[in-house]
Amino acid sequence: MFLPLRRFVFIGATASLPLALSCASETQSGSDAASMPQPSIDASGAGDIAFSGVDAGNIDSLQGTAAAPSRLIVFVHPFGMLDEAFTLAKPTIEATSEQGWSIDLTAGAGPLSRTLQPLAALRDHLTVVAGMAMYTNFAANGMRPDMLLTGQKQSVYSDRMFKASGPSMDWLVAQHNKSESGVPLVVVGRPPSGSFSFDAQGTMIPAKESPQAAYVELFPNGTLAAACQAGSLPAAVSVSSLRPLGEWVDRMIPVLTSAFRCDRTRVFTLAPPLPSNEELGIGPGSLDQDFADRVGPPGTTNQVHLRAREAMAKYNAYLAEQVARIANALEAVPEKQATLLDHSLIAWMSQEGQPGHRSIPWHLVLVGGKGMGLNTGRYLQLAQTHLVNEGGSEQMAGPPHNQALVSLARLFGLDTTTVGLSEFSVSAGTKVAASGGILGL
């Protein structure tokens, strides 16, 4: 298929492109952070942001000469990203899965996929990395929270809590990049037993169950200083809400922007609630057992499988809408002749590769980071060079998702070559390296 105006380069398995993720961590004094004006928070939870009487120049003068800090939001969901609705078509000239390729996503560069389309207005801020694999999940069912951000395979489960074999990427970034006064890492969503974040000892970091609970941790008295107003406590999401995910994001957005503006934290990991069937428009049934677990193989003609695949495509696109809403809220806040989005990175990922507890392929969507050294506006389809067996089926797979964790850690100034395991055994005598970052990212 001819795709006009798209520019691309091959990304080979042995490429030696420099990793453009070497931005050193930046710090900001507590007094500077306390003096920042804050957006008002709509008590209804609608997520409206307003800087009354404050322009970009005034904000910069209040911040002083300190560089804007780098922030991270990890947005995690279950059930994977359906490959057929996510990936873009190959370039027009010959390109094979063993080579991989890159496509320019900037304005006028052609249509996006169904999953990515809700992010179209943010093309210039978008970086998509497609075709990795969760080698950590090959021995599990793809739902273990300890594997995604730690890059480890081994864990212990007791007292309804996982204990991982090492720290998670978000915890590493938070410790390296924390503010002088504040909360290094804020984990929000799902019960504590579902947290994806782990400290240096592999102990699970309990999640705050709601945006309200996160707000109370970040702003214990509703305010920190006269010039750093946190606004009102966000309203709770109604237990009978027909759009639980959308309302959750409504409440979470002003907490994110206020926390970043006050420098109360620089790292959030969000595991929001599942959307309702009404939100997705998919009819009755369990999103897990009736849809995610019934997608069947690609190219299926089975009506049950097709219905499930359509539901998963709607689910992924709706998640993209929520990521776009968060990104747009950050972009609306001026900072240092740029915006909060330029100095923040949203890393949207799933705890498994594909619906049905599959590990291959695993995709990553990054939004933001222009002011952090990230070369944005690109879609990277990684080379598929490793023959693996998943569920009795042999297929080609890309590099371990551990390398994406390394790239993210490096972007925030960590000098590391590994996050989690450094290699995986995929067959007798065959190992896949998991150290180093994603080439070309």
Number of C-alpha atoms within 10 A of each C-alpha: 7 10 13 12 14 17 16 18 14 20 22 20 17 9 11 10 12 12 17 16 22 19 16 16 18 18 16 19 14 15 12 16 26 23 20 24 24 26 23 19 24 19 16 15 23 19 24 16 19 14 15 10 7 13 12 15 13 14 21 18 12 15 23 15 11 14 14 24 21 27 28 25 22 21 21 20 19 21 24 27 27 26 20 15 19 19 22 18 15 19 20 12 8 7 14 14 18 18 19 22 21 22 23 21 26 21 14 11 16 15 16 19 17 17 24 24 16 19 23 17 13 20 22 19 25 26 25 23 20 23 24 26 26 25 30 25 24 19 11 14 12 25 17 18 21 32 28 27 26 28 31 22 20 13 15 11 11 9 6 9 17 23 21 27 23 23 24 28 25 28 24 21 24 22 15 16 25 24 22 16 15 18 18 21 23 25 25 24 22 18 13 18 17 20 24 29 28 26 20 13 11 19 18 23 22 20 23 22 17 23 29 21 17 24 26 15 16 23 21 11 10 16 16 17 15 11 15 21 22 28 19 18 22 27 18 16 21 11 7 7 14 14 17 20 19 24 20 27 23 24 27 24 25 32 28 22 24 26 24 24 28 28 28 26 25 27 29 25 23 25 23 23 17 18 20 20 17 13 18 18 11 18 11 10 11 12 20 15 11 16 24 24 19 19 24 18 12 12 9 12 10 12 10 14 21 19 15 25 25 15 21 28 19 20 27 21 22 20 24 20 18 19 21 20 19 23 23 17 19 25 20 16 21 20 23 21 10 16 20 27 26 26 23 26 29 23 20 20 21 22 25 30 29 25 26 21 20 23 25 26 24 28 28 19 19 24 27 30 25 20 20 25 16 22 19 21 22 22 23 26 25 27 24 22 18 19 15 20 14 16 10 7 7 10 13 16 25 27 27 29 26 34 24 26 26 25 24 25 26 23 24 26 19 20 12 13 18 19 28 25 18 17 15 15 12 16 11 6 6 11 12 18 14 24 21 19 26 24 21 18 21
